[in-house]
């Protein structure tokens, strides 16, 4: 009896469109880091991305502050992420507080807090200004394109991952869908930088699935930010009421629902935050996009009427990518726990750092699938740990480590699971990254060998 809920697909050979040493699936910050590190270390690299731009949630999701990259006054994420920031700064599309202004101070708080460049984990009042960067999304895309071209990465945009090719427990490539139909991209090593663990899940690697808040980020133009800030600080009681009403209307946001950007009169709004949506379900994604736009329209009408500086504001754009924070999470060779993050647990095989936590190489290694690495917010962590360790800079650092690990493995004729981690750490440090091999003063080192 034919199952009416299923349709048979015609089979047939899939053409091989490319073959490379390293195939990176996903052109967000982690994938960008992996592709650049692999190519700069001698690999033939293909980078696949489903959207018509690079940057993932940094650019397409318009998460326009790079943070979670300093441990007090120490900059803890370096390497490719720092290079991107410096290149965006040189063209006026990124803003970072100078070192002399990174501290807790009322005047500096007024100057910098609306850039989002403060330590939001600190209990100090005001929270310290820190090393963090506000940037322009198209600036990020442009610099990413330049870096990829310079490194000789073979970029394939408009390429949707379909399934993994696995032979005898080893990934040998991926199948992608596009305007030319289904195509195979073969590889000696694959990095899953999809954010949703699409490649590893398809390959049969174990994972858990959970979900968290989603956000339809947007930008407003024609905002008089000087007047808005004057109102905030010189009429605090009136500001507090309007701000409270705005947050109630948007239905969920961080403390500062709007922040300045490098473009004059343009602010970005990392809201509304919405719960109850599964980032792996098409119906939920569709509903979230529609609901977000309804809330944005209501907030804009309110701000025009009530909020000084916003009387002429208009919606410039809504992020083309929905802000998904959590879907599938790898259950890899090591699963990072909430305690690992909050207790700043150091690992002997650390290959990346966040603000004050460390990522072990084992958290990039799937169980049961050879020659596959995972880098990004879907790395091997519990849902509770991932929620406090998934920011963009440390994800890019994971990707950088994964790309270099692929180069070391292929150069030594071994698998990525057998990479000499000490050599990987030394090479990362020599190339300007901070793998976290040297624990900071506030690290917990008792479990370093675990």
C-alpha positions in Angstrom: 0.0 0.0 0.0 1.4 3.4 -1.0 1.9 5.8 1.9 0.0 9.0 0.9 2.3 11.1 3.2 5.4 10.2 1.2 6.6 10.8 -2.4 9.3 8.7 -4.1 12.2 10.8 -5.4 13.9 9.8 -8.7 17.4 8.7 -7.9 20.4 9.0 -10.2 24.0 10.1 -10.1 24.9 13.5 -8.6 27.6 15.4 -10.5 30.8 16.3 -8.6 31.1 20.1 -8.8 34.3 20.4 -6.8 36.9 18.5 -4.8 39.1 20.0 -2.1 41.3 19.4 0.9 38.8 21.2 3.1 35.1 21.9 2.6 33.5 24.3 5.1 29.7 24.4 5.2 28.4 27.7 6.5 29.9 31.1 5.8 29.2 32.7 9.2 32.0 33.8 11.5 33.0 30.3 12.5 33.0 29.1 8.9 34.8 32.1 7.7 37.5 31.5 10.4 37.8 27.9 9.3 38.1 28.6 5.6 40.6 31.4 6.1 42.8 29.4 8.5 42.8 26.4 6.2 43.6 28.4 3.1 46.3 30.5 4.7 47.9 27.3 5.8 48.1 25.8 2.4 44.9 23.9 1.9 42.6 23.9 -1.1 39.4 25.2 0.5 35.8 25.3 -0.7 33.4 27.5 1.4 29.7 26.8 1.0 27.1 29.4 2.0 23.3 29.3 1.4 22.8 33.1 1.5 24.3 35.6 -1.0 26.8 37.0 1.5 29.2 36.0 4.2 28.9 36.7 7.9 26.0 34.7 9.1 24.4 36.2 12.2 27.0 38.9 12.4 26.0 40.4 9.1 22.8 38.8 7.9 21.4 38.5 11.5 22.7 42.0 12.2 24.1 41.2 15.6 26.1 44.4 15.4 28.4 44.2 18.4 31.3 41.9 18.7 31.7 41.1 22.4 32.5 38.3 24.8 36.1 38.7 23.9 37.8 40.2 26.9 38.7 38.9 30.4 38.8 42.1 32.4 41.4 44.3 30.6 42.9 41.3 28.7 41.7 40.8 25.1 41.0 37.1 25.0 39.9 36.6 21.4 42.5 37.5 18.9 43.6 36.1 15.5 41.2 36.4 12.6 38.5 38.1 14.6 40.8 40.9 15.7 42.1 41.3 12.1 38.5 41.7 10.8 37.8 44.4 13.4 41.0 46.3 12.5 40.2 46.2 8.8 36.6 47.4 9.4 38.0 50.2 11.6 40.3 51.4 8.9 37.4 52.0 6.6 35.3 53.7 9.3 32.8 50.8 9.7 33.7 49.7 13.2 33.9 51.6 16.5 35.9 50.3 19.5 36.5 52.2 22.8 40.2 53.1 23.1 42.2 51.3 25.8 42.4 54.3 28.0 38.6 54.5 28.3 37.9 50.8 29.2 36.8 51.1 32.8 33.9 51.8 35.1 33.2 55.5 35.0 29.9 57.5 34.8 31.1 59.9 32.1 32.5 57.0 30.0 29.2 55.1 30.5 27.3 58.0 29.0 29.8 58.1 26.1 30.0 54.4 25.3 27.0 52.5 26.6 24.7 53.2 23.7 27.4 51.5 21.5 26.9 48.3 23.5 30.6 48.2 24.3 30.4 47.4 28.0 30.8 44.3 30.2 27.2 43.1 30.5 28.3 40.4 32.9 29.8 42.8 35.4 28.1 43.6 38.7 29.8 47.0 38.9 27.7 50.1 38.5 28.1 51.5 36.0 29.3 48.4 34.1 32.8 48.9 32.8 33.4 49.9 29.2 35.4 47.1 27.7 37.0 45.8 24.5 34.0 45.3 22.2 33.2 46.6 18.7 30.1 48.1 17.1 30.2 47.5 13.4 28.3 47.9 10.1 26.8 44.7 8.6 27.7 45.5 5.0 31.2 46.5 6.2 31.5 43.0 7.6 30.4 41.4 4.4 32.8 43.5 2.3 35.8 42.7 4.5 34.9 39.0 4.6 34.8 39.0 0.8 38.2 40.7 0.6 39.8 38.2 3.1 38.4 35.2 1.4 39.5 36.4 -2.1 43.0 37.2 -0.8 43.3 33.7 0.8 42.3 32.0 -2.4 39.2 30.3 -0.9 36.8 28.9 -3.5 33.5 30.6 -2.5 30.2 29.1 -3.5 27.3 31.2 -2.4 23.6 30.3 -3.0 24.5 26.7 -2.1 22.1 24.9 0.3 23.5 21.9 2.2 21.4 18.8 1.6 23.2 15.8 3.1 26.6 14.4 4.1 28.5 11.8 2.2 29.8 9.2 4.6 31.8 6.1 3.7 32.8 3.5 6.4 32.3 6.0 9.2 34.3 8.8 7.4 32.8 11.9 5.9 34.0 12.4 2.3 32.0 15.3 1.2 28.5 16.9 1.0 25.6 17.2 -1.4 24.3 20.7 -2.0 21.2 22.0 -3.7 21.1 25.1 -5.9 19.9 26.6 -9.2 22.0 24.0 -11.0 20.4 21.1 -9.2 22.1 18.7 -6.8 25.8 18.7 -6.8 28.5 16.9 -4.8 31.5 18.6 -3.2 34.2 16.1 -2.1 36.6 16.7 0.7 39.4 15.2 2.8 38.1 17.2 5.8 34.7 18.8 6.4 33.9 21.6 8.9 30.3 21.9 10.0 29.8 25.6 10.6 26.1 25.7 9.8 25.0 26.8 13.3 22.3 24.1 13.4 24.6 21.1 13.1 23.1 20.2 9.8 26.2 18.3 8.5 27.1 16.4 11.6 23.5 15.4 12.2 23.2 14.2 8.6 26.4 12.2 9.0 25.0 10.4 12.1 26.9 12.2 14.8 25.0 12.2 18.2 23.4 15.5 19.3 20.8 17.0 21.5 18.2 19.6 20.4 16.8 22.5 22.4 15.6 26.0 21.7 15.9 29.5 23.2 14.7 33.0 22.3 14.6 34.1 18.7 14.9 37.7 17.5 13.9 39.7 14.4 16.7 42.3 14.5 16.1 45.6 12.7 17.6 49.0 12.1 16.1 52.4 12.3 17.2 55.5 10.4 16.6 59.2 10.8 17.3 59.0 14.5 18.7 62.0 16.4 20.9 59.9 18.8 22.3 63.1 20.5 18.8 64.2 21.4 17.8 60.6 22.5 20.8 60.4 24.8 20.2 63.9 26.2 16.7 62.9 27.1 17.9 59.7 28.7 20.4 61.4 31.0 18.8 64.8 31.6 15.2 63.7 32.0 15.7 60.3 33.6 12.2 59.8 35.1 10.4 60.6 31.9 12.9 58.5 30.0 12.4 55.5 32.3 8.7 55.5 31.8 8.8 55.7 28.0 11.7 53.1 27.9 9.7 50.7 30.1 6.6 51.1 27.9 8.7 50.5 24.7 10.1 47.3 26.1 6.6 46.1 27.1 5.4 46.8 23.6 8.3 45.0 21.9 7.7 42.1 24.1 11.3 41.3 25.1 14.7 42.9 24.7 18.0 43.5 26.5 18.2 46.5 28.8 19.2 48.8 25.9 16.8 48.0 23.1 18.6 50.4 20.7 22.3 51.0 20.1 24.3 53.3 17.9 26.1 52.1 14.8 29.0 53.6 12.8 26.5 55.1 10.4 25.2 58.5 11.5 21.5 58.4 12.4 21.2 54.7 12.1 20.5 52.6 15.2 20.1 48.8 15.5 17.6 47.1 17.7 18.4 43.6 18.9 14.7 42.8 19.6 12.0 41.6 19.8 13.0 38.5 21.7 10.4 35.8 21.3 10.0 32.5 23.0 8.3 29.3 21.9 9.7 29.0 18.4 11.8 26.0 17.2 14.5 27.1 14.8 14.4 23.7 13.0 10.7 24.0 12.1 9.6 25.9 9.0 6.2 26.8 10.4 7.9 28.3 13.5 10.4 30.2 11.5 7.6 31.6 9.4 5.5 32.6 12.4 8.4 34.2 14.1 9.3 36.4 11.1 5.7 37.6 10.8 5.2 38.2 14.6 8.5 40.1 14.8 7.5 42.5 12.0 4.2 43.2 13.8 6.0 44.1 17.0 8.5 46.2 15.1 5.7 48.2 13.4 4.0 48.8 16.8 7.3 50.0 18.4 8.1 52.4 15.6 4.7 54.0 15.8 5.1 54.4 19.6 8.7 55.7 19.3 7.7 58.4 16.8 5.0 59.6 19.1 6.7 59.4 22.4 10.5 59.2 22.3 12.6 62.3 21.7 15.1 61.8 18.9 12.9 59.2 17.3 10.1 61.5 15.9 11.2 60.9 12.3 12.5 57.4 12.6 12.0 54.9 9.8 12.7 51.2 9.4 15.9 50.9 7.3 15.9 47.1 7.2 14.9 43.9 9.1 17.7 41.3 9.3 17.3 38.8 6.5 18.3 36.1 8.9 16.1 35.3 11.9 18.2 35.5 15.1 18.3 31.8 16.1 20.4 31.1 19.2 20.0 27.4 19.8 18.9 24.3 17.9 21.0 21.1 17.7 24.1 20.8 19.8 26.8 18.3 19.2 27.4 15.5 21.8 31.1 15.2 21.0 34.2 13.7 22.5 33.7 16.2 25.4 30.5 18.0 26.3 31.2 21.4 27.9 29.0 22.0 31.0 27.6 25.2 32.5 30.0 24.7 35.4 33.0 24.6 32.9 31.9 28.0 31.7 30.9 29.7 34.9 33.9 28.3 36.9 36.3 29.3 34.1 37.6 25.8 33.9 40.8 25.5 31.9 41.5 22.5 29.6 44.9 21.2 28.6 43.5 20.9 25.0 42.0 24.4 24.9 42.0 25.8 21.4 39.8 28.9 21.8 38.7 31.4 24.4 35.7 33.5 25.1 35.5 36.3 27.7 36.9 34.1 30.6 36.1 30.5 29.5 37.9 28.0 27.4 36.9 25.6 24.6 38.6 22.2 24.4 39.5 20.7 21.1 37.5 17.6 22.0 34.3 19.8 21.9 34.8 20.2 18.2 35.1 16.4 17.5 31.9 14.4 16.7 31.8 10.8 18.0 31.5 8.2 15.3 32.4 10.3 12.2 36.0 10.7 11.1 37.4 13.8 9.4 34.6 16.0 10.5 35.0 19.1 12.8 32.2 21.3 14.3 32.8 25.0 14.9 30.3 27.6 16.1 27.3 27.9 18.4 26.4 24.2 17.8 29.6 22.9 19.3 29.6 20.2 21.9 28.0 21.8 25.0 24.9 21.3 27.2 22.1 23.7 26.4 22.7 25.6 29.6 26.4 26.0 28.8 25.8 27.0 25.2 23.5 29.9 26.2 26.4 31.6 27.9 29.2 30.7 25.5 27.9 31.2 22.0 28.9 34.7 21.1 30.3 35.5 17.7 34.1 36.2 18.5 34.7 32.8 20.4 32.8 31.0 17.6 35.1 32.6 15.1 38.1 31.5 17.2 36.7 27.9 17.2 36.5 28.0 13.4 40.1 29.3 13.1 41.3 26.4 15.2 39.3 23.9 13.2 40.7 25.2 9.9 44.2 25.0 11.2 43.6 21.6 12.7 42.5 20.3 9.2 45.8 21.7 7.8 47.9 20.0 10.5 46.1 16.7 10.1 46.4 16.6 6.3 50.0 17.7 6.5 50.8 14.9 9.0 48.8 12.3 7.1 46.6 11.7 10.1 43.0 12.2 11.1 41.6 15.4 12.7 40.9 13.3 15.9 44.6 12.5 16.1 46.0 16.0 15.7 48.8 17.0 18.0 46.9 19.5 20.1 50.1 21.1 21.5 51.3 21.7 17.9 47.9 23.2 17.1 48.0 25.5 20.1 51.6 26.6 19.2 50.7 27.3 15.6 47.6 29.3 16.6 49.6 31.4 19.0 52.3 31.9 16.3 49.7 33.1 13.9 48.3 35.7 16.3 45.4 33.8 17.9 45.0 33.0 21.6 44.1 29.3 21.9 43.8 29.5 25.7 46.8 27.1 26.3 48.0 29.5 28.9 45.4 29.9 31.7 44.5 33.4 32.9 45.0 34.3 36.5 41.2 33.8 37.2 41.0 30.3 35.5 40.2 27.2 37.5 43.2 24.9 36.7 42.4 21.8 38.8 40.6 20.2 35.9 43.1 21.2 33.2 44.0 17.6 32.4 40.3 16.4 32.2 
